[in-house]
C-alpha cells in the first residue's frame, strides 16, 4: 500500500479521535500548557500528568525534537506520544531539523509500541510560531518518507484545528503525491 493511502488530513479536535496514539505538541516540562498540550491534559486527566512527572523524574525534561510515551488517561486513544517542537526563531537554530525529528521520533516510538494508528497536530504552528507552510511541508515529507521505509503503521492522521493549517497541509500532500507518481 502506498503512503498516500495511509495519510489522512482532517479538521477537528485531536482529543476526540479513537486511534492507538495521539501526539501531543508538548513543552519540555511535559506538564501541560496551552493549545493542544493543554487540551490533551484537560481531557486526558491527571493520570497523564502523573506519568509525565515520572518520566521527568527519571530522565529530566524532554529535549526539543525528542518524544516520550504515556498512557492516554481518559482520552479515546491508548497512548499519548509527547514531543517537544521547536520555537521558531527565524530558522537559523535548526528549527526545521528539530521539527522533522519530532515526527520521526514520534513515529519510531509508535512502531516500538505496536501503534497502528496515530494522529498528529500541527506541531509548533501555534504559540511556538513555526511558519505554517513550512510546517505542513516538513510534516508531510517526514511522514511519507517514514511510511515508505516502515509499513507497520496502518494510518496517520494529520489533525488540523483551523482552516489555514488544513488547506496548507492538504494542498502540500496533494502536490507531494503527484511528484511521487511522476
ABEGO torsion letter per residue (X at the ends): XBAAAABBBBBEBAAABBBABBBBBBBAAGAEBBEAAAAAAAAAEAAAAAAAAAAAAAAEBBBBGBBBBBBAEABABABBBBBBBBBBAGGAAGAAAAAAAAAAAAAAAAAAAGBABBBBBBBGABAAGBBAAAAAAAAAAAAAAAAAABAABABBBBBBABAAAAAAAAAAAAAAAAAAAX
